[in-house]
């Protein structure tokens, strides 16, 4: 994709798709490494989100990447039934585990879609689709919500766009401890 003047069609910050096995994954160009590849092929470092974990970073020649339009829709909106399913089936506990100690740096959590289109959570605002509230600290024990933190957790669950009845259902299904 190098132009006639030796310039690349890609720049740092561009969104690209890359083929990983049978699946196309999307990522962001984070570094232009220059003509380091075989026969001087231009190589780029691409960061691929693997939420809720740290992103995967790969070095790829530009001919193995495809541009994604800046305004391209990366994922379908998240519906409330998908949110409740994710949170009741381990998602809420996983998010609450991110703040078991409290402290100076409190995490904020968002829900988003992963590379396969499934619901997951992220702590990176740019990838979040819904949410963004502080994760309640010290809110769980033994995979259950601590009763004194129940109201804070309900408010947190509602921040994902659920109404109070849906949030109550999530918290009830996860369960509380004394």
N, C-alpha and C positions, 0 to 999 in steps of 0.2 A: 503494500500500500504506500510505498514511498513515492513521492511526487517526482517529476522530472528534474527538479532542482535538488534532490537528495533529502528533502524535508519529509517527515513522516506525517501521515494523516491523523495520527494520534498525539494527544498532549496529556500532561498530567491533569487529572481531574475528569477525563473522559470516561463515560460508562461504556463497557464493552461486554460482549458475551464470548465465552470460550467453551470449546467442546471437551467434556470430561467423560470418556466412555460414550454411552449413548445419549447423555443428557447435556444440554447447554446450560451453563451456569453464567451468572452475571457478576461483574466486578467493576472495580474502579482502577484506572491507571494511576499508580502512585509514584512511579519513577521511570524516566527515559534513560536506559542504561547505555544507549548508543549502539554502534555497529559491532557488537560482540559475538554475534552468532556466526554459524557456518557461512562462508562466502560473504561475510560482512552484513549478514541479516541484522536489522535493527531489533534490539531486545528491550522489552518493557517489564517492569515489575507491576503485577496486578494483584490487588487485594480483593479476595472473595469472602463476603460475609458468611460466617458459619454460626449464626446466633443460636444460643445465647453465649457462645464461647468466643474466644479471640478469632479474628479472621485468618483465613489461610492466605499466604502470600506465595505467588508463583512468578517465575520469570519465563516470559513467552516471546517468541518472535512475532513481529507484527502481522505476518501472514496467517497466524493461527488465531487472530482476534477479529471480531466483527464489531463495528460501531453500533451503539444503541442510541437512538435519538434522545437528547436531553429531556424532552417532554414525554418520552414513552412511558406508558403506565407499567410499572414493574410488578404490580400484583393487584388482584381483585380486592375490593373492600372486605373487611372482616365483619361477618354477621354475628349477632348476639348469641345465637345458638352455638356457633363455633367457639366463641369466647368462653361460654359456660362449660362446654365440653373440655376445652383445654385446661381451664382453671381447676375443675373438679377432678380431672384425671392426672393429677400430679403437677400441673403447671403452677398453681398457687403456692404449693409447698416449696417447689424449686425456687420460685421468686423470693419467698420469705426467708429461705436459707441464705440468701445473699446479704442479709442484714441481721445476723445472729448476735452481733456484739455492739451495735450502735456505734458511737464514736464520731469523730470530726467529719469524715467523708461518708455521707449517707447516699446510697445508690437510689437512682430513679429508674423505673422500669416501664417499658412500652411493650405492646404486643405488635408483632409483625408477621409476615410470611417468610418461611425459610426458602431455600433454593428449590424445594420440591413443591412449594405452594401450601405447605402445612403451617398451622399456627405455632409460633414459638414466641419467646420473649427476648428482648435485647436491652442493653444498658446504654446504647448509642442513640442519641436523639435523632440523628439523621436517618436512621433506619426504622425508627418507630412509626407506627401507623395510628395507634390509639394508646392513651395513657400518659405517663410522664410524671406521675405523682411519686413522692418519696416512698420507698418501701418501709412499712412499719418495722421498727427495730424490736428485737427480742419478742417476737409475736408467736413463736411456735415451740413446741416440744413434742417429741415422739410422733412426728408427722401429723400433729393436730394443732389447732389455733388455741393459744392461751386465752382463757375466758376474759381476763382483764383487758386484753388487746382486741377483743371481738369488734367493738365499734370502730376502732381505727382500721381494722382489716376490712370491714364492710365498706367504709368510705373509700379505701384503696381499690377494692373490687369495682365499686361504682365508677371510679375514674376511667375504667376501660369502656365506658359507655353503656353499662348495664343499669337497669332501673333497680330500685330498692328491693323489689320482689325477687328479681333474678340474682342480685348480690346475696340476698338472704339464702336462696337455694344453694348457691355455691358454698357459702360458709357452713351451712347445715350439712351438706354432703361431705365436705372435708372433715368436719367435726371439731369440737372444742374439748379442752381439758380443764380441770378445775384450777 
